[in-house]
Amino acid sequence: MKPSTRLLSVIVVLAVGYVVASAQDEPLVDKGLLDFLKIVEDADGFTNLRAGASLDAKIVGKVLSGGPVFADPQTKNGFHIVNLDREDGVSERHIHGSRLRPVSSWKAFGPEASSGRLRHLGFEAVVTEPPFVASEHKVKRNAEGVVLVDGKIPWGQDGGQPNRMLKLEVAIDGKKIDLPAAATDNLYEPNFDTLVLLTPGDPARHSILMMANSDGAGGYIVVWAFEKGSYRGRAVIMP
């Protein structure tokens, strides 16, 4: 799913700010980018994604409560256009604003230099970059000459074949978190020094991991959300 034109134009600027800020250590994440990042909060345990800005619009998916989305601040009938990670022919997805919680006031904590390791108050994340082995995947080019890996355009490359995979391990209070394969599926070219933890206080209750990755082109921002010690989903956007 491609971001709305307005959201894309703003994310382009903010993504650059994210990378620069990370290199300068303060702030770790541009506040403007945080204004677009939201967490779903719904007593039902999930909220519906709709094809239009109406409760009568077709339901085209769901997001778990505690899951992340990038949301356009502009609304229509109280609904925000949101961006996740999917390309399935649905041009826009909408979530009502009453189901979105801001994270702009959450505190940010950076990694241990460029090690790919981040630790804070019992939360520990380790990112590694095993080499991409083409023989272990189905690699081909589409009609436009863009490389597809297992049928998908790989995040982190600008039309070429990936060089480095992304592997993520997370533990909270000493307990390893079970991450599904979908958490890191199709993510490549990690930049260790952009790893950031966002939390309102206790990361065991609420936390988000964020990275800005690329091979120099084809950049993307990925966030993974955790709530009460469980993985709640990811969102990816390309500026």
Secondary structure, DSSP 4 states (H G I P E B T S, - for coil): -PPPHHHHHHHHHHHHHHHHHHHHSSSSS-HHHHHHEEEE--TTSEEEEESSSSTTSPEEEEEETT-EEEEEEEEETTEEEEE-S--SS---EEEEGGGEEE-TTSEEE--STTSSEEEETTEEEEEE-PBP-GGGS-EEE-TTS-EEETTBPPBT-SSS--SBB-EEEEEETTEEP---GGGTTTBB---GGG-EEEESS-TTTEEEEEEEE-SSSS-EEEEEEEETTEEEEEEEE--
